[in-house]
Amino acid sequence: MQSPTSVQPAETLFRRDKNRHRTPEQVDAALRAELERLTEEDAHVWTAPNYNRREFVHSFFQYPAMMVPVVQKRLIETIKNCKPEIERMLDPFMGSSTSIVAAMQCGLHCTGQDINPLAVLLSRVKCGPYNHVAFGKDAGHVLAAAKADVSIELTITFSNWRKWFREDVAIDLSRLVRAIRSVKRLDARRLMWITLAETVRLTSNDRTSTFKLHARPIDEIEERFVSPINTFERLIRKNIEDIKLQARSLTHLDYLSKGRYTREVHLMLQNSGQEVFQPVINGVAQKYDLLVSSSPYGDNQTTVPYGQHAFLALQWIDLEDIDHSVDGSVRRTANEIDRRSLGGSLQDAKQEELAALFDRTPTLSRIAATLKMHHPDKVKKVVSFVRDFDRALDKAVAAMASNGYFIWTMGNRHVGGMEIENDKILIELMQAKDCILVTRAKREILNKRMAQRNDSTVTMSMEDILIFRKTTE
Ligand SMILES: C[S@@+](CC[C@H](N)C(=O)[O-])C[C@H]1O[C@@H](n2cnc3c(N)ncnc32)[C@H](O)[C@@H]1O
């Protein structure tokens, strides 16, 4: 662990009088000292190798690049101990909502955004309401209806479905879809849809070993024994049990009333490069005191194809049940969501915009110049990603309160054999937006699965936890 500036005796200061007003610099110092203490006490504190990453609601769907729940919770608790006034947290790249669920366990108002409709559906189910009794009844109804259904009519229309689904599997999935559609309550239907998404993942012809779509060999497809209705039955029972346990833990913390989280949770289908949602209370747009996130580390195609991983599941789900703003074009091709995500579009940036970007981040400027010499074809992708990320950072920083904190988990990657130092780039971009680096810690990545394309392999074995503070209004 490194501290960019020397550690003040903040902990002692802190302990003397917990409630006295602390200056932002004192909070910074306390935070540095606390992170250092935690790392010294346990070298694996930010890796948490023995922790169950799929505990409770975290097992609903295997979303790529999930953060470690216990690590996110510890980070939020640590920062909240140093600055108890923190109330409102934002994750502009919420993915499967690991950070949001952790923030709920700390009693914060939460906002999460993601461009991937499947991430939004998953988050909306994970964050409640948790009506396990009603869900149990609806699940019984869905299973009975699907098992009684003798229709062989398919509910999907996409052209090459036969590549991805055996006919008997497609018929079973269609029966489940019809049964789910008959459920009255939207929150129950959402739970059924996310359970169906995991059922699709496990029963389609796609290999489960990578996040990129990759069909199994024909003979394996034909010989495989899969039953979507049985798989769905097993998953829905477990999911409802997990909802019950999640609800119990939040009730125990006094953050749940009648199955609902007692603070605000806003989960938005939103491109964070375009807008960051701010709830309005009494006519005033609320700013965030804390941002906890892990963004993509490069364009989705050469890092983690979040959109592609959602493609098959989204063919089966009624999109209007996810959000009124989702339109069918997101499932037109397997690459559509990835194309809309950070770094997905290679549209030329204006010369002045690029020059200003290189000014803000000399590291990117140096990387782009070197890549241009050896791999000119790769420059645009690397630069487009940082340009999009920078735009998203602008929106996020604007939505933060003065002296608000950011906890970014970031990893470097390699393109054309060259290290893309995302940590340095992020620090430079944040500093250009008047956000200072308060402290940082390293964490080992134990099981992140990455795409391997040509020599754009993502080699991530370490990530950085970078904590910043916004110094302006
Ligand atoms: C590493 S994951 C997020 C993990 C998450 N922070 C957590 O706590 O588990 C990155 C997410 O960024 C999303 N994403 C990519 N581009 C985006 C954009 N322009 N706007 C919003 N979300 C985006 C991806 O869909 C993906 O879900």
The ligand as an SDF file (V2000), in Angstrom:
LIG
                    3D

 27 29  0  0  0  0  0  0  0  0999 V2000
  -16.7450   -4.1850  -14.2220 C   0  0  0  0  0  0  0  0  0  0  0  0
  -18.4570   -4.0860  -14.5760 S   0  0  0  0  0  0  0  0  0  0  0  0
  -19.1010   -3.3020  -13.1790 C   0  0  0  0  0  0  0  0  0  0  0  0
  -18.9650   -4.0440  -11.8840 C   0  0  0  0  0  0  0  0  0  0  0  0
  -19.7560   -3.3810  -10.7860 C   0  0  0  0  0  0  0  0  0  0  0  0
  -19.2310   -2.0500  -10.4850 N   0  0  0  0  0  0  0  0  0  0  0  0
  -19.8970   -4.2350   -9.5380 C   0  0  0  0  0  0  0  0  0  0  0  0
  -19.9220   -3.6830   -8.4380 O   0  0  0  0  0  0  0  0  0  0  0  0
  -20.0340   -5.4730   -9.6600 O   0  0  0  0  0  0  0  0  0  0  0  0
  -18.5420   -2.8100  -15.7970 C   0  0  0  0  0  0  0  0  0  0  0  0
  -19.9550   -2.4670  -16.2770 C   0  0  0  0  0  0  0  0  0  0  0  0
  -19.8910   -1.2520  -17.0320 O   0  0  0  0  0  0  0  0  0  0  0  0
  -20.9710   -1.2880  -17.9590 C   0  0  0  0  0  0  0  0  0  0  0  0
  -20.7910   -0.2370  -18.9820 N   0  0  0  0  0  0  0  0  0  0  0  0
  -19.9450   -0.1790  -20.0370 C   0  0  0  0  0  0  0  0  0  0  0  0
  -20.0890    0.9670  -20.7090 N   0  0  0  0  0  0  0  0  0  0  0  0
  -21.0530    1.6780  -20.0760 C   0  0  0  0  0  0  0  0  0  0  0  0
  -21.6400    2.9610  -20.2740 C   0  0  0  0  0  0  0  0  0  0  0  0
  -21.2650    3.7470  -21.2800 N   0  0  0  0  0  0  0  0  0  0  0  0
  -22.5980    3.3730  -19.4060 N   0  0  0  0  0  0  0  0  0  0  0  0
  -22.9890    2.5900  -18.3830 C   0  0  0  0  0  0  0  0  0  0  0  0
  -22.4740    1.3590  -18.1520 N   0  0  0  0  0  0  0  0  0  0  0  0
  -21.5140    0.9060  -18.9670 C   0  0  0  0  0  0  0  0  0  0  0  0
  -20.9470   -2.7170  -18.4850 C   0  0  0  0  0  0  0  0  0  0  0  0
  -22.1930   -3.0680  -19.0590 O   0  0  0  0  0  0  0  0  0  0  0  0
  -20.6210   -3.4870  -17.2050 C   0  0  0  0  0  0  0  0  0  0  0  0
  -21.7820   -3.9770  -16.6110 O   0  0  0  0  0  0  0  0  0  0  0  0
  1  2  1  0
  2  3  1  0
  2 10  1  0
  3  4  1  0
  4  5  1  0
  5  6  1  0
  5  7  1  0
  7  8  2  0
  7  9  1  0
 10 11  1  0
 11 12  1  0
 11 26  1  0
 12 13  1  0
 13 14  1  0
 13 24  1  0
 14 15  1  0
 14 23  1  0
 15 16  2  0
 16 17  1  0
 17 18  1  0
 17 23  2  0
 18 19  1  0
 18 20  2  0
 20 21  1  0
 21 22  2  0
 22 23  1  0
 24 25  1  0
 24 26  1  0
 26 27  1  0
M  CHG  2   2   1   9  -1
M  END
$$$$
